[in-house]
Amino acid sequence: MSARQWSRDLGMGVRFAFTGGREGWIRMLLTAVGVGLGVALLLLTTAIPNALAVRDQRNQDRLDYTYGPHRAKAANTLVISDTDSTFRGSDVRGRLVEPEGPRAPLAPGLTKYPAPGEMVVSPALKDLLGSADGKLLRERLPYRITGTIAEPGLVGSHELAYYAGAKDLAPRFDGWRTARIDHFGPPKASPVNKADPVLILLVLVVFVVLLMPVAVFIATAVRFGGERRDRRLAALRLVGSDSRMTRRIAAGEALAGSLLGLVFGTVFFLLGRQLAGSVEIVGISVFPSYLDPSPALAALVALAVPAAAVLVTLFALRRVVIEPLGVVRTAKPTRRRLWWRLLLPLGGLACLAPMMGQGRNNGTFNEYLVIGGVLLLLVGVTALLPWVVEAVVARLGSGGLSWQLAVRRLQLSSGSAARLVNGIAVAVAGAIALQMLFAGVQDDYTKYTAQNTDRVQMQVNLSRGLPFLPAAQQFAATKGVRKATSVGSTELGDGRWSSDKGPANTVGLTVGTCATLREMADLPSCRDGDVFAVTGADRDADVAKLARPGRTLHLDASDGAGNGPDVVWTVPGNLKRGRALIGPAGFKESGVLMTPAAVSHRMSATLTGSVYLALDESLPDAHEYVRNTAARIDPLANAMVWSSSERSKQFTSIRTGTSAGAVCVLALIGASLLVSQLEQLRERRKLLSSLVAFGTRRRTLGLSVLWQTAIPITLGLLLASTVGLTLGAVLLKMVGATVGVDWPSMLSMTGAGAAVVLTVTLLSLPPLLRMMRPEGLRTE
C-alpha cells in the first residue's frame, strides 16, 4: 500500500470529521476535549524538569553561606544574618542585612537594600501580613514594608520571604547565623553528591506511574463515538470502499480529533500555566515562566498523540467486520483470549526480577529495565481488565430491573465499560505500588532523635552573650507555655581557642539555676555560687583530666573563624561532684555545671542560651506565640519545634512532588471520565427515550447507569490492588527492604479512585435526566 493511498484515505477521514454536521462536530469536540486534557498534562510534565531546574537555579543564585570563611570589612562586603522562621507550618525565609560599602553584593530580586527598620518582602508575604490571618506574624516582623522582592529572588509565587535592614550586626558574628559575605551564590568548589540509587528508582517509578494514566485516557478519548462511527463505516462500504480503506478513513477521523485535541491541549496548558502562579500544591508553587516545556519533548508529544490516535483506531478495528449492511459487532462477540494478556505483566516481572536484592549497595538500577518493567505491568492492567469484566458479567445472575438493564448492557459492550475505568485502575495500581515503596524505604531516610517530646515541645537558642535567665521568665509568661527552663552553655578547653591548634581536650560547661541543674544531674546539695563536676556519661575521661581544682581552663569565645578574646577560668577548690541524669535536651552529658553567681561578667559573654519549653499544645498557635516572644527577645533567636524523627529533604521533596502530581492526575481522571460518560449517554439517548416512552421509571434507569459504573470500577479496583501489591512487593525486593503492605495508604488510594468515579456519576445524572424524555425519539 502506497503512502499516497494512506494520505488520501486519512485526509478523507479528516474531511468527514469536519463536515459531518452537528453530530460529527459534537463527536469531534468530545474527542478533542478528552485528548486535550491529556495533552495539557503531558505538556505540563515536559515542563516540570525545566521548572525544577529554574527553582534550583534561583535558590543557588541567592545562597548566602553564613558559615563561610571570615572576611575583613571592605567596600564590597555585606553583613547578613539568617532569621528563617515558620508560620503555621509554612517556611518564612528571612535575612537581616547591613551593607558595609557601595559595592556590597545585591541579593537577587532587589534593587537596593532596605534601611534599618525597613524591609522588602515577597508578594505572598505582603498579602499575608496585610490580612487578618497574618496578625501574629506581623508582631514578629516589626519593620516597615518599603518594597517587594522581584521574581528572580524567589523560588515560587507563594514563597514567604523578606530582607530587613539592620545595624551593628558585625559584633554578632558567630560562624553560624551571622557572617560577612562578598557575593551571593554557592561556593566556587561545591562538593558533588553521589546520586542515591533508591531515590533515582523512586523518581523513575513516579514519572511512569503518573504518565501512564494520561496515555490510557488519550487512547480512550480517540475512540469516542464508536457506535455511531460504525454506522458511518457501513455506509462507506455501501458506496464502494473496501474494508482496509474504511479502516484508514476511520483512522483519519480519529486523527482529526487528535489534531484538534493538540490545539485544545495547548490552550488548556496555557490557561493552566497562568493558573499555576496563583496556586500552591502540597507546599510547592511556581511562577508561570517556570513552566516552559522542552522544545524536543513538546515536539515528541505533538507527533506521538496523532500517531497514537491512528494506531489505536486501527488496532480497535482489527477484528471488526465492516459490511455494507452493518457492522458485525452487535452480534455476540468472540470470547477474549487470556494467554497473551498475561504475557504483559509476566514480561514486566521478568524485566524487574534481575534487579531484586540490589539495594543501594550493589550499583545503580538499570533505568531502561525499570521503566520497561513498570510499563508492562501497568499496561497489563489495561489488557486484563476487559477480559475480567467480560468473564464476570457473563456469569452475573438475575436481579432487580435496574440490575438486569445494567448487566445486559455490560454483557453487550463490556469493552466500552472496561475502557471507562482503565485509567482509574492504572492510576490506583501505580499509586499502591508507590505507597508501598515509600513506606518500605522511609525508615532509611528517617533519623530518630533523642528528643523527648513528652517533656519538651520547643527549644529556643539565643545569641551568644544574651542574658538567658531573664529570657526564661519572659517565655514563662508567654501564652501557651506551661514551663520554661533555660541554660547557658559553652566549651572548656586546656588551650586557647583562638590559637592554630586549639585545645587538646575539651569538656562542656553548663550554667543554670539550682532547680535547672537538678534536672540535669543528681547533686548532693546546691546553692547559688556552687560548681559541680558531673560524671556518668560519655565524657567522663575529659572531666577527670580538666575539672581538677586549681587548673586554669579556657572558654570558647571564638567567632567560628578562630577569632575572639581569651577568657580563662580557674577550677575552684570547693568543686562538688554529681551524677549525670537525662536533662531537658534529652540525653546524659558529663561536664561542668555552674550556678549563676559563680560566673564572671567576662564568662557570661561567652555563653549561648537555650530555653526548653513545655507547651499547652491544645492551644491554637502556641508555637507562634513562642516564636513572637523569641523575636522580641532576640531577632536572631532560633526557635525549633521538637520531633521524635527527622526525614531526608530529598526523600520528602520526591514524596511531596508525587502528591502534587497525583492531584493533577486525579483531576484529569475526573474530567476525562465525565467527558466519556457524557459521550456514552449521548449515544444512548434514543434508547433511553424509548425505555421511558414504554413506561420505565427514571429512578430505574438512573440506578442502571450507576450499576453500569459500579460493577466495572469494582472489578477494576480489585485488579488494580492485585497488580499494585505485586509491583510494590517487587520494588521493595529490588531495594532490599522488607515486604509489607501499607494498608491505610492502599485503602485511601482505592477509596480515592472510587470517589472520583462516584463524583463523575453524580455529575452525569442531570444530563441523564434531560435525555430520559419521550421527546428524544423525535428525529428530523
C-alpha positions, 0 to 999 in steps of 0.5 A, spaced: 500 500 500 502 506 497 503 512 502 499 516 497 493 511 498 494 512 506 494 520 505 488 520 501 484 515 505 486 519 512 485 526 509 478 523 507 477 521 514 479 528 516 474 531 511 468 527 514 470 529 521 469 536 519 463 536 515 459 531 518 454 536 521 452 537 528 453 530 530 460 529 527 462 536 530 459 534 537 463 527 536 469 531 534 469 536 540 468 530 545 474 527 542 478 533 542 476 535 549 478 528 552 485 528 548 486 535 550 486 534 557 491 529 556 495 533 552 495 539 557 498 534 562 503 531 558 505 538 556 505 540 563 510 534 565 515 536 559 515 542 563 516 540 570 524 538 569 525 545 566 521 548 572 525 544 577 531 546 574 529 554 574 527 553 582 534 550 583 537 555 579 534 561 583 535 558 590 543 557 588 543 564 585 541 567 592 545 562 597 548 566 602 553 561 606 553 564 613 558 559 615 563 561 610 570 563 611 571 570 615 572 576 611 575 583 613 570 589 612 571 592 605 567 596 600 564 590 597 562 586 603 555 585 606 553 583 613 547 578 613 544 574 618 539 568 617 532 569 621 528 563 617 522 562 621 515 558 620 508 560 620 503 555 621 507 550 618 509 554 612 517 556 611 518 564 612 525 565 609 528 571 612 535 575 612 537 581 616 542 585 612 547 591 613 551 593 607 558 595 609 560 599 602 557 601 595 559 595 592 556 590 597 553 584 593 545 585 591 541 579 593 537 577 587 530 580 586 532 587 589 534 593 587 537 596 593 537 594 600 532 596 605 534 601 611 534 599 618 527 598 620 525 597 613 524 591 609 522 588 602 518 582 602 515 577 597 508 578 594 505 572 598 508 575 604 505 582 603 498 579 602 499 575 608 501 580 613 496 585 610 490 580 612 487 578 618 490 571 618 497 574 618 496 578 625 501 574 629 506 574 624 506 581 623 508 582 631 514 578 629 516 582 623 516 589 626 519 593 620 516 597 615 514 594 608 518 599 603 518 594 597 517 587 594 522 582 592 522 581 584 521 574 581 528 572 580 529 572 588 524 567 589 523 560 588 515 560 587 509 565 587 507 563 594 514 563 597 514 567 604 520 571 604 523 578 606 530 582 607 530 587 613 535 592 614 539 592 620 545 595 624 551 593 628 550 586 626 558 585 625 559 584 633 554 578 632 558 574 628 558 567 630 560 562 624 553 560 624 547 565 623 551 571 622 557 572 617 560 577 612 559 575 605 562 578 598 557 575 593 551 571 593 551 564 590 554 557 592 561 556 593 566 556 587 568 548 589 561 545 591 562 538 593 558 533 588 553 528 591 553 521 589 546 520 586 542 515 591 540 509 587 533 508 591 531 515 590 533 515 582 528 508 582 523 512 586 523 518 581 523 513 575 517 509 578 513 516 579 514 519 572 511 512 569 506 511 574 503 518 573 504 518 565 501 512 564 494 514 566 494 520 561 496 515 555 490 510 557 485 516 557 488 519 550 487 512 547 480 512 550 478 519 548 480 517 540 475 512 540 469 516 542 463 515 538 464 508 536 457 506 535 455 511 531 462 511 527 460 504 525 454 506 522 458 511 518 463 505 516 457 501 513 455 506 509 462 507 506 462 500 504 455 501 501 458 506 496 464 502 494 470 502 499 473 496 501 474 494 508 482 496 509 480 503 506 474 504 511 479 502 516 484 508 514 478 513 513 476 511 520 483 512 522 483 519 519 477 521 523 480 519 529 486 523 527 482 529 526 480 529 533 487 528 535 489 534 531 484 538 534 485 535 541 493 538 540 490 545 539 485 544 545 491 541 549 495 547 548 490 552 550 488 548 556 496 548 558 496 555 557 490 557 561 493 552 566 500 555 566 497 562 568 493 558 573 499 555 576 502 562 579 496 563 583 496 556 586 500 552 591 500 544 591 502 540 597 507 546 599 510 547 592 508 553 587 511 556 581 511 562 577 508 561 570 515 562 566 517 556 570 513 552 566 516 552 559 516 545 556 522 542 552 522 544 545 524 536 543 519 533 548 513 538 546 515 536 539 515 528 541 508 529 544 505 533 538 507 527 533 506 521 538 498 523 540 496 523 532 500 517 531 497 514 537 490 516 535 491 512 528 494 506 531 489 505 536 483 506 531 486 501 527 488 496 532 480 497 535 478 495 528 482 489 527 477 484 528 471 488 526 467 486 520 465 492 516 459 490 511 455 494 507 449 492 511 452 493 518 457 492 522 458 485 525 459 487 532 452 487 535 452 480 534 455 476 540 462 477 540 468 472 540 470 470 547 477 474 549 483 470 549 487 470 556 494 467 554 497 473 551 494 478 556 498 475 561 504 475 557 504 483 559 505 483 566 509 476 566 514 480 561 514 486 566 516 481 572 521 478 568 524 485 566 524 487 574 526 480 577 534 481 575 534 487 579 531 484 586 536 484 592 540 490 589 539 495 594 543 501 594 549 497 595 550 493 589 550 499 583 545 503 580 538 500 577 538 499 570 533 505 568 531 502 561 529 495 565 525 499 570 521 503 566 520 497 561 518 493 567 513 498 570 510 499 563 508 492 562 505 491 568 501 497 568 499 496 561 497 489 563 492 492 567 489 495 561 489 488 557 486 484 563 481 488 565 476 487 559 477 480 559 475 480 567 469 484 566 467 480 560 468 473 564 464 476 570 458 479 567 457 473 563 456 469 569 452 475 573 445 472 575 438 475 575 436 481 579 432 487 580 430 491 573 435 496 574 440 490 575 438 486 569 438 493 564 445 494 567 448 487 566 445 486 559 448 492 557 455 490 560 454 483 557 453 487 550 459 492 550 463 490 556 469 493 552 466 500 552 465 499 560 472 496 561 475 502 557 471 507 562 475 505 568 482 503 565 485 509 567 482 509 574 485 502 575 492 504 572 492 510 576 490 506 583 495 500 581 501 505 580 499 509 586 499 502 591 505 500 588 508 507 590 505 507 597 508 501 598 515 503 596 515 509 600 513 506 606 518 500 605 524 505 604 522 511 609 525 508 615 532 509 611 531 516 610 528 517 617 533 519 623 530 518 630 532 523 635 533 523 642 528 528 643 523 527 648 517 530 646 513 528 652 517 533 656 519 538 651 515 541 645 520 547 643 527 549 644 529 556 643 537 558 642 539 565 643 545 569 641 551 568 644 552 573 650 544 574 651 542 574 658 538 567 658 535 567 665 531 573 664 529 570 657 526 564 661 521 568 665 519 572 659 517 565 655 514 563 662 509 568 661 508 567 654 501 564 652 501 557 651 507 555 655 506 551 661 514 551 663 520 554 661 527 552 663 533 555 660 541 554 660 547 557 658 552 553 655 559 553 652 566 549 651 572 548 656 578 547 653 586 546 656 588 551 650 586 557 647 581 557 642 583 562 638 590 559 637 592 554 630 591 548 634 586 549 639 585 545 645 587 538 646 581 536 650 575 539 651 569 538 656 562 542 656 560 547 661 553 548 663 550 554 667 543 554 670 539 555 676 539 550 682 532 547 680 535 547 672 541 543 674 537 538 678 534 536 672 540 535 669 544 531 674 543 528 681 547 533 686 548 532 693 546 539 695 546 546 691 546 553 692 547 559 688 555 560 687 556 552 687 560 548 681 559 541 680 563 536 676 558 531 673 560 524 671 556 518 668 556 519 661 560 519 655 565 524 657 567 522 663 575 521 661 575 529 659 572 531 666 577 527 670 583 530 666 580 538 666 575 539 672 581 538 677 581 544 682 586 549 681 587 548 673 586 554 669 581 552 663 579 556 657 572 558 654 570 558 647 569 565 645 571 564 638 567 567 632 567 560 628 573 563 624 578 562 630 577 569 632 575 572 639 578 574 646 581 569 651 577 568 657 580 563 662 577 560 668 580 557 674 577 550 677 575 552 684 577 548 690 570 547 693 568 543 686 562 538 688 561 532 684 554 529 681 551 524 677 549 525 670 541 524 669 537 525 662 536 533 662 531 537 658 535 536 651 534 529 652 540 525 653 546 524 659 552 529 658 558 529 663 561 536 664 561 542 668 555 545 671 555 552 674 550 556 678 549 563 676 553 567 681 559 563 680 560 566 673 564 572 671 561 578 667 567 576 662 564 568 662 557 570 661 559 573 654 561 567 652 555 563 653 549 561 648 542 560 651 537 555 650 530 555 653 526 548 653 519 549 653 513 545 655 507 547 651 499 547 652 499 544 645 491 544 645 492 551 644 491 554 637 498 557 635 502 556 641 508 555 637 507 562 634 506 565 640 513 562 642 516 564 636 513 572 637 516 572 644 523 569 641 523 575 636 522 580 641 527 577 645 532 576 640 531 577 632 536 572 631 533 567 636 532 560 633 526 557 635 525 549 633 519 545 634 521 538 637 520 531 633 521 524 635 524 523 627 527 527 622 526 525 614 531 526 608 529 533 604 530 529 598 526 523 600 520 528 602 521 533 596 520 526 591 514 524 596 511 531 596 512 532 588 508 525 587 502 528 591 502 534 587 502 530 581 497 525 583 492 531 584 493 533 577 492 526 575 486 525 579 483 531 576 484 529 569 481 522 571 475 526 573 474 530 567 476 525 562 471 520 565 465 525 565 467 527 558 466 519 556 460 518 560 457 524 557 459 521 550 456 514 552 449 517 554 449 521 548 449 515 544 444 512 548 439 517 548 434 514 543 434 508 547 433 511 553 427 515 550 424 509 548 425 505 555 421 511 558 416 512 552 414 504 554 413 506 561 420 505 565 421 509 571 427 514 571 429 512 578 430 505 574 434 507 569 438 512 573 440 506 578 442 502 571 447 507 569 450 507 576 450 499 576 453 500 569 459 504 573 459 500 579 460 493 577 466 495 572 470 500 577 469 494 582 472 489 578 477 494 576 479 496 583 480 489 585 485 488 579 488 494 580 490 492 588 492 485 585 497 488 580 499 494 585 501 489 591 505 485 586 509 491 583 510 494 590 512 487 593 517 487 587 520 494 588 521 493 595 525 486 593 529 490 588 531 495 594 532 490 599 527 492 604 522 488 607 515 486 604 509 489 607 503 492 605 501 499 607 494 498 608 491 505 610 495 508 604 492 502 599 485 503 602 485 511 601 488 510 594 482 505 592 477 509 596 480 515 592 479 512 585 472 510 587 470 517 589 472 520 583 468 515 579 462 516 584 463 524 583 463 523 575 456 519 576 453 524 580 455 529 575 452 525 569 445 524 572 442 531 570 444 530 563 441 523 564 435 526 566 434 531 560 435 525 555 430 520 559 424 524 555 419 521 550 421 527 546 428 524 544 425 519 539 423 525 535 428 525 529 428 530 523 
